[in-house]
Amino acid sequence: MKTRITELFGIEHPIMQGGMHFVGFAELAAAVSNAGGIGTITGLTQRTPADLANEIAKCRDLTDKPFAVNLTFLPTVSSPDYPGYVKAIIEGGVKVVETAGRNPSEVMPYLKDAGIKVVHKCTSVRHALKAQAIGCDAVSVDGFECGGHPGEDDIPNMILLPRAAEELEIPFLASGGMADARSLVASLALGAEGMNMGTRFIATKEAPVHENVKQAIVAASELDTRLVMRPLRNTERVLTNDAVERLLEKERTLGASIKFEDIIEEVAGVYPKIMIDGEMEAGAWSCGMVAGLIHDIPTCKDLIDGIMAEADSLIKSRLAGLVA
């Protein structure tokens, strides 16, 4: 399948693996890229720029295909060493960067001068237009269904994607609720040039996370995610567990007076405990509603091959047959 995204990234299939904290390591990124999509290393999971440089080198040893690095710009007082991370990305020869969080305009000149394609993750059309204006090559349009941070507008992809198609000139990926061939074909029909999958790629054999995490996703239904940190306007969609329900009770009890410090036990530093150690009650972790559509743990190749074969069948047979 050829789309503006496959042409932009130089890949076979219009499928991107999104950056995910303590999930996007070299093993997963390389497996997705080797399967014809584009895998993504999560930059800030690496504690230092030197660690990121090593992870990029490791990925390059595992694949000769294009892969991306996610760089999330956090609104914190003590920011990570962003210039160091950008330097590691450029010197590592990475050709695609997925940016997220606040506006990446400060690093754009360095990335563009290095010939890097920049995809910015957006949860609204206005943010996507801003990304286009500052020179991003593409955007990943993240609907309300997504795991992680869906923004504060609560617009699902059936509305958000066609709105993006109406406004944007650059190509965009559909993100949030993406799991299979139906997701891809629907996204293409709504104006996207491909899809960005996060939660679906956690439940794959190559994802370097604890088996408990994968089984939790397979066991979950579309009803098992919760929105936390809404009162702080830092909304995150997570899979429910005891810690999440405890957090929500604090939000109900404290109301508008709640502060981040009140929930720090449930959200700070929990990812290594969950993703590496498999302590599923350790805290809140990002997961999309799409968990309800995930029923197995395939290899990345089997997953992507299956998506593309079924997408071909949907387009050529089922949809074509409706108008024959």
One Martini backbone bead per residue (centre of mass of N, CA, C, O) as a GRO file, in nm:
protein
  324
    1MET     BB    1   0.096   0.037   0.024
    2LYS     BB    2   0.040   0.376  -0.092
    3THR     BB    3   0.138   0.674   0.076
    4ARG     BB    4   0.243   0.964   0.209
    5ILE     BB    5   0.380   0.811   0.447
    6THR     BB    6   0.549   0.598   0.299
    7GLU     BB    7   0.705   0.813   0.137
    8LEU     BB    8   0.821   0.984   0.372
    9PHE     BB    9   0.962   0.723   0.530
   10GLY     BB   10   1.031   0.463   0.359
   11ILE     BB   11   0.785   0.248   0.361
   12GLU     BB   12   0.552  -0.013   0.323
   13HIS     BB   13   0.364   0.058   0.574
   14PRO     BB   14   0.099   0.264   0.733
   15ILE     BB   15   0.274   0.204   1.021
   16MET     BB   16   0.294   0.320   1.358
   17GLN     BB   17   0.487   0.335   1.647
   18GLY     BB   18   0.445   0.458   1.938
   19GLY     BB   19   0.542   0.634   2.201
   20MET     BB   20   0.644   0.449   2.506
   21HIS     BB   21   0.681   0.415   2.828
   22PHE     BB   22   0.875   0.141   2.877
   23VAL     BB   23   0.848   0.023   2.554
   24GLY     BB   24   1.036   0.199   2.351
   25PHE     BB   25   1.250  -0.007   2.242
   26ALA     BB   26   1.459  -0.151   2.019
   27GLU     BB   27   1.311  -0.423   1.984
   28LEU     BB   28   1.039  -0.305   1.890
   29ALA     BB   29   1.121  -0.107   1.671
   30ALA     BB   30   1.261  -0.319   1.488
   31ALA     BB   31   1.019  -0.509   1.448
   32VAL     BB   32   0.838  -0.305   1.304
   33SER     BB   33   1.033  -0.230   1.075
   34ASN     BB   34   1.080  -0.524   0.969
   35ALA     BB   35   0.752  -0.536   0.902
   36GLY     BB   36   0.715  -0.229   0.743
   37GLY     BB   37   0.712  -0.021   0.939
   38ILE     BB   38   0.746   0.217   1.221
   39GLY     BB   39   0.951   0.248   1.473
   40THR     BB   40   0.985   0.351   1.836
   41ILE     BB   41   1.180   0.538   2.038
   42THR     BB   42   1.185   0.637   2.375
   43GLY     BB   43   1.367   0.889   2.484
   44LEU     BB   44   1.286   0.941   2.806
   45THR     BB   45   1.351   0.651   2.903
   46GLN     BB   46   1.619   0.761   2.869
   47ARG     BB   47   1.814   0.915   3.109
   48THR     BB   48   2.023   0.983   2.875
   49PRO     BB   49   2.177   1.068   2.589
   50ALA     BB   50   2.370   0.825   2.600
   51ASP     BB   51   2.148   0.611   2.620
   52LEU     BB   52   2.015   0.683   2.353
   53ALA     BB   53   2.256   0.628   2.172
   54ASN     BB   54   2.265   0.324   2.244
   55GLU     BB   55   1.974   0.255   2.146
   56ILE     BB   56   2.016   0.336   1.854
   57ALA     BB   57   2.249   0.140   1.797
   58LYS     BB   58   2.087  -0.115   1.863
   59CYS     BB   59   1.872  -0.076   1.643
   60ARG     BB   60   2.072  -0.074   1.404
   61ASP     BB   61   2.154  -0.377   1.456
   62LEU     BB   62   1.837  -0.485   1.406
   63THR     BB   63   1.812  -0.265   1.162
   64ASP     BB   64   1.781  -0.123   0.811
   65LYS     BB   65   1.542   0.041   0.884
   66PRO     BB   66   1.334   0.272   0.953
   67PHE     BB   67   1.333   0.490   1.246
   68ALA     BB   68   1.220   0.629   1.550
   69VAL     BB   69   1.196   0.917   1.774
   70ASN     BB   70   1.072   1.007   2.081
   71LEU     BB   71   0.988   1.357   2.187
   72THR     BB   72   0.895   1.485   2.496
   73PHE     BB   73   0.755   1.796   2.600
   74LEU     BB   74   0.781   1.911   2.917
   75PRO     BB   75   0.610   2.106   3.176
   76THR     BB   76   0.895   2.174   3.338
   77VAL     BB   77   1.133   2.306   3.538
   78SER     BB   78   1.319   2.039   3.513
   79SER     BB   79   1.452   1.976   3.237
   80PRO     BB   80   1.563   1.799   3.016
   81ASP     BB   81   1.830   1.726   2.787
   82TYR     BB   82   1.743   1.822   2.490
   83PRO     BB   83   2.004   1.886   2.334
   84GLY     BB   84   2.123   1.603   2.386
   85TYR     BB   85   1.901   1.436   2.246
   86VAL     BB   86   1.921   1.569   1.969
   87LYS     BB   87   2.217   1.494   1.922
   88ALA     BB   88   2.176   1.187   1.932
   89ILE     BB   89   1.981   1.172   1.693
   90ILE     BB   90   2.162   1.296   1.477
   91GLU     BB   91   2.422   1.115   1.522
   92GLY     BB   92   2.239   0.842   1.474
   93GLY     BB   93   2.066   0.885   1.197
   94VAL     BB   94   1.788   0.977   1.235
   95LYS     BB   95   1.484   1.033   1.023
   96VAL     BB   96   1.264   1.020   1.265
   97VAL     BB   97   1.041   1.238   1.457
   98GLU     BB   98   0.844   1.223   1.753
   99THR     BB   99   0.646   1.466   1.876
  100ALA     BB  100   0.549   1.594   2.208
  101GLY     BB  101   0.351   1.813   2.360
  102ARG     BB  102   0.497   2.074   2.332
  103ASN     BB  103   0.627   2.294   2.138
  104PRO     BB  104   0.903   2.220   1.894
  105SER     BB  105   1.040   2.487   1.774
  106GLU     BB  106   1.330   2.490   1.908
  107VAL     BB  107   1.423   2.211   1.740
  108MET     BB  108   1.360   2.231   1.434
  109PRO     BB  109   1.621   2.341   1.300
  110TYR     BB  110   1.798   2.091   1.373
  111LEU     BB  111   1.628   1.871   1.237
  112LYS     BB  112   1.608   1.995   0.949
  113ASP     BB  113   1.916   2.024   0.896
  114ALA     BB  114   1.932   1.692   0.922
  115GLY     BB  115   1.675   1.569   0.756
  116ILE     BB  116   1.432   1.544   0.948
  117LYS     BB  117   1.135   1.397   1.017
  118VAL     BB  118   0.834   1.553   1.149
  119VAL     BB  119   0.610   1.430   1.407
  120HIS     BB  120   0.319   1.556   1.554
  121LYS     BB  121   0.134   1.527   1.840
  122CYS     BB  122  -0.230   1.561   1.829
  123THR     BB  123  -0.565   1.669   1.983
  124SER     BB  124  -0.599   1.897   1.756
  125VAL     BB  125  -0.643   2.107   1.496
  126ARG     BB  126  -0.492   2.358   1.604
  127HIS     BB  127  -0.228   2.204   1.661
  128ALA     BB  128  -0.183   2.097   1.374
  129LEU     BB  129  -0.159   2.376   1.240
  130LYS     BB  130   0.089   2.461   1.403
  131ALA     BB  131   0.274   2.236   1.308
  132GLN     BB  132   0.261   2.315   1.012
  133ALA     BB  133   0.370   2.612   1.048
  134ILE     BB  134   0.663   2.507   1.178
  135GLY     BB  135   0.735   2.236   0.973
  136CYS     BB  136   0.592   1.986   0.982
  137ASP     BB  137   0.546   1.688   0.792
  138ALA     BB  138   0.356   1.572   1.022
  139VAL     BB  139   0.073   1.416   1.188
  140SER     BB  140  -0.072   1.294   1.498
  141VAL     BB  141  -0.405   1.212   1.545
  142ASP     BB  142  -0.554   1.227   1.873
  143GLY     BB  143  -0.798   1.070   2.012
  144PHE     BB  144  -1.003   1.014   2.289
  145GLU     BB  145  -0.938   0.694   2.292
  146CYS     BB  146  -0.667   0.717   2.392
  147GLY     BB  147  -0.382   0.661   2.530
  148GLY     BB  148  -0.313   0.877   2.765
  149HIS     BB  149  -0.311   1.201   2.621
  150PRO     BB  150  -0.624   1.361   2.496
  151GLY     BB  151  -0.675   1.607   2.626
  152GLU     BB  152  -0.969   1.856   2.660
  153ASP     BB  153  -1.198   1.805   2.415
  154ASP     BB  154  -1.325   1.516   2.347
  155ILE     BB  155  -1.251   1.409   2.044
  156PRO     BB  156  -1.331   1.186   1.827
  157ASN     BB  157  -1.228   1.035   1.529
  158MET     BB  158  -1.495   1.071   1.359
  159ILE     BB  159  -1.427   1.389   1.376
  160LEU     BB  160  -1.120   1.461   1.380
  161LEU     BB  161  -1.020   1.349   1.108
  162PRO     BB  162  -1.201   1.509   0.903
  163ARG     BB  163  -1.112   1.783   1.012
  164ALA     BB  164  -0.816   1.751   0.938
  165ALA     BB  165  -0.868   1.711   0.632
  166GLU     BB  166  -0.991   2.000   0.590
  167GLU     BB  167  -0.718   2.168   0.699
  168LEU     BB  168  -0.483   2.002   0.592
  169GLU     BB  169  -0.178   1.947   0.397
  170ILE     BB  170  -0.051   1.755   0.560
  171PRO     BB  171   0.005   1.458   0.666
  172PHE     BB  172  -0.181   1.196   0.854
  173LEU     BB  173  -0.227   1.020   1.149
  174ALA     BB  174  -0.400   0.778   1.314
  175SER     BB  175  -0.489   0.809   1.668
  176GLY     BB  176  -0.665   0.610   1.848
  177GLY     BB  177  -0.810   0.296   1.826
  178MET     BB  178  -0.577   0.121   1.703
  179ALA     BB  179  -0.565  -0.247   1.575
  180ASP     BB  180  -0.656  -0.287   1.262
  181ALA     BB  181  -0.788  -0.300   0.951
  182ARG     BB  182  -1.034  -0.130   1.022
  183SER     BB  183  -0.876   0.111   1.122
  184LEU     BB  184  -0.724   0.173   0.861
  185VAL     BB  185  -0.959   0.202   0.658
  186ALA     BB  186  -1.113   0.418   0.814
  187SER     BB  187  -0.885   0.628   0.819
  188LEU     BB  188  -0.861   0.661   0.515
  189ALA     BB  189  -1.160   0.752   0.474
  190LEU     BB  190  -1.106   1.013   0.679
  191GLY     BB  191  -0.789   1.111   0.560
  192ALA     BB  192  -0.572   0.939   0.625
  193GLU     BB  193  -0.222   0.784   0.575
  194GLY     BB  194  -0.252   0.630   0.853
  195MET     BB  195  -0.123   0.458   1.153
  196ASN     BB  196  -0.108   0.482   1.518
  197MET     BB  197   0.025   0.244   1.747
  198GLY     BB  198   0.023   0.137   2.086
  199THR     BB  199  -0.125  -0.080   2.264
  200ARG     BB  200  -0.105  -0.308   2.049
  201PHE     BB  201   0.222  -0.326   2.078
  202ILE     BB  202   0.234  -0.437   2.367
  203ALA     BB  203   0.072  -0.699   2.247
  204THR     BB  204   0.367  -0.837   2.189
  205LYS     BB  205   0.641  -1.034   2.178
  206GLU     BB  206   0.863  -0.788   2.154
  207ALA     BB  207   0.769  -0.654   2.392
  208PRO     BB  208   0.964  -0.525   2.676
  209VAL     BB  209   0.745  -0.661   2.877
  210HIS     BB  210   0.556  -0.784   3.099
  211GLU     BB  211   0.327  -1.034   3.087
  212ASN     BB  212   0.112  -0.896   3.265
  213VAL     BB  213   0.055  -0.664   3.069
  214LYS     BB  214  -0.047  -0.825   2.828
  215GLN     BB  215  -0.275  -0.976   2.980
  216ALA     BB  216  -0.432  -0.722   3.067
  217ILE     BB  217  -0.511  -0.635   2.781
  218VAL     BB  218  -0.657  -0.895   2.689
  219ALA     BB  219  -0.865  -0.889   2.941
  220ALA     BB  220  -0.971  -0.633   2.849
  221SER     BB  221  -1.204  -0.386   2.802
  222GLU     BB  222  -1.360  -0.093   2.689
  223LEU     BB  223  -1.438  -0.040   3.018
  224ASP     BB  224  -1.121  -0.036   3.164
  225THR     BB  225  -1.094   0.267   3.152
  226ARG     BB  226  -0.950   0.581   3.275
  227LEU     BB  227  -0.979   0.918   3.389
  228VAL     BB  228  -0.709   1.115   3.488
  229MET     BB  229  -0.635   1.442   3.595
  230ARG     BB  230  -0.866   1.648   3.522
  231PRO     BB  231  -0.839   1.876   3.745
  232LEU     BB  232  -0.530   1.933   3.618
  233ARG     BB  233  -0.526   1.932   3.306
  234ASN     BB  234  -0.388   1.606   3.273
  235THR     BB  235  -0.515   1.395   3.103
  236GLU     BB  236  -0.547   1.030   3.154
  237ARG     BB  237  -0.542   0.716   3.003
  238VAL     BB  238  -0.620   0.420   3.192
  239LEU     BB  239  -0.587   0.132   3.358
  240THR     BB  240  -0.753  -0.028   3.577
  241ASN     BB  241  -0.703  -0.018   3.939
  242ASP     BB  242  -0.649   0.033   4.261
  243ALA     BB  243  -0.487   0.296   4.224
  244VAL     BB  244  -0.688   0.439   4.038
  245GLU     BB  245  -0.933   0.434   4.231
  246ARG     BB  246  -0.787   0.594   4.452
  247LEU     BB  247  -0.740   0.846   4.285
  248LEU     BB  248  -1.040   0.909   4.220
  249GLU     BB  249  -1.123   0.946   4.515
  250LYS     BB  250  -0.947   1.194   4.562
  251GLU     BB  251  -1.085   1.370   4.349
  252ARG     BB  252  -1.367   1.364   4.480
  253THR     BB  253  -1.284   1.472   4.765
  254LEU     BB  254  -1.099   1.735   4.680
  255GLY     BB  255  -1.135   1.846   4.409
  256ALA     BB  256  -1.023   2.164   4.331
  257SER     BB  257  -0.782   2.125   4.560
  258ILE     BB  258  -0.611   1.953   4.403
  259LYS     BB  259  -0.284   1.803   4.388
  260PHE     BB  260  -0.020   1.637   4.276
  261GLU     BB  261   0.079   1.548   4.562
  262ASP     BB  262  -0.183   1.369   4.622
  263ILE     BB  263  -0.095   1.152   4.359
  264ILE     BB  264   0.208   1.060   4.345
  265GLU     BB  265   0.189   0.755   4.427
  266GLU     BB  266   0.018   0.675   4.151
  267VAL     BB  267   0.234   0.827   3.917
  268ALA     BB  268   0.525   0.812   4.032
  269GLY     BB  269   0.752   0.580   3.918
  270VAL     BB  270   0.573   0.319   3.794
  271TYR     BB  271   0.675   0.192   3.523
  272PRO     BB  272   0.897  -0.011   3.609
  273LYS     BB  273   0.712  -0.183   3.793
  274ILE     BB  274   0.522  -0.266   3.560
  275MET     BB  275   0.688  -0.325   3.290
  276ILE     BB  276   0.920  -0.497   3.438
  277ASP     BB  277   0.784  -0.636   3.714
  278GLY     BB  278   0.454  -0.666   3.710
  279GLU     BB  279   0.311  -0.443   3.901
  280MET     BB  280  -0.028  -0.386   3.856
  281GLU     BB  281  -0.073  -0.196   4.141
  282ALA     BB  282   0.138   0.053   4.141
  283GLY     BB  283  -0.037   0.216   3.912
  284ALA     BB  284  -0.061   0.437   3.651
  285TRP     BB  285  -0.133   0.333   3.306
  286SER     BB  286  -0.128   0.351   2.979
  287CYS     BB  287  -0.450   0.299   2.803
  288GLY     BB  288  -0.662   0.199   2.565
  289MET     BB  289  -0.980   0.118   2.451
  290VAL     BB  290  -0.857  -0.097   2.246
  291ALA     BB  291  -0.837  -0.343   2.435
  292GLY     BB  292  -1.120  -0.463   2.335
  293LEU     BB  293  -0.955  -0.561   2.048
  294ILE     BB  294  -0.755  -0.741   2.222
  295HIS     BB  295  -0.675  -1.116   2.194
  296ASP     BB  296  -0.355  -1.112   2.141
  297ILE     BB  297   0.014  -1.223   2.095
  298PRO     BB  298   0.190  -1.130   1.852
  299THR     BB  299   0.384  -1.065   1.620
  300CYS     BB  300   0.464  -0.799   1.435
  301LYS     BB  301   0.449  -0.940   1.163
  302ASP     BB  302   0.174  -1.078   1.195
  303LEU     BB  303   0.016  -0.824   1.249
  304ILE     BB  304   0.085  -0.659   0.990
  305ASP     BB  305   0.019  -0.870   0.778
  306GLY     BB  306  -0.279  -0.900   0.864
  307ILE     BB  307  -0.368  -0.611   0.821
  308MET     BB  308  -0.295  -0.587   0.517
  309ALA     BB  309  -0.463  -0.826   0.412
  310GLU     BB  310  -0.739  -0.729   0.521
  311ALA     BB  311  -0.742  -0.451   0.391
  312ASP     BB  312  -0.742  -0.553   0.103
  313SER     BB  313  -1.011  -0.708   0.131
  314LEU     BB  314  -1.194  -0.474   0.218
  315ILE     BB  315  -1.149  -0.297  -0.034
  316LYS     BB  316  -1.188  -0.514  -0.276
  317SER     BB  317  -1.450  -0.657  -0.158
  318ARG     BB  318  -1.652  -0.538   0.045
  319LEU     BB  319  -1.665  -0.240  -0.058
  320ALA     BB  320  -1.686  -0.294  -0.361
  321GLY     BB  321  -1.948  -0.473  -0.333
  322LEU     BB  322  -2.144  -0.237  -0.244
  323VAL     BB  323  -2.105  -0.092  -0.555
  324ALA     BB  324  -2.159  -0.323  -0.779
   0.00000   0.00000   0.00000
